[in-house]
Amino acid sequence: MGDLPEYYFRIRENGAAVFRVDTENRQRRIEMDQIAVVNIRNGEIKPQGDRSLSDRDLQVIRDWIAARSQTLAARDIDDIHRAIDHLNLTAHWAQTRATDAQLDAVTDSLLLAMHDLRTVLVRKKSERLLKAPASAAD
């Protein structure tokens, strides 16, 4: 069966359910005992039931939270790069292949979404530029 990890994290919307994996039993079956629930957004670790978590349990869970946060942050950036690709592909489609009916179906929604995005990006860039001289002088 190979070496299984000591802990298993069942991914959920905002974190995970944490299980301790046990293969050292008489039936040699894999048993998974839920020990905690983790909320990755606020870092909360809730022991399951009236269970107490060991220092090792807590360290493994904190390590998982850190690794998962890095994974999700990398995915966010990758999604943005994909969105840029899709915008470029959409521009090419609109210029070369889109029919009038297709353009009528998407133009207003695209223009509003792009206007909203541009407004946010310009505001955020302006905020960063205004902060830069103050932090450089510190």
Salt bridges, closest charged atoms under 4 A:
GLU6 OE1 - ARG56 NH2 2.80
ASP33 OD2 - ARG51 NH2 3.05
ASP57 OD2 - ARG20 NH2 2.60
ASP78 OD2 - ARG82 NE 2.83
GLU127 OE2 - ARG123 NE 3.75
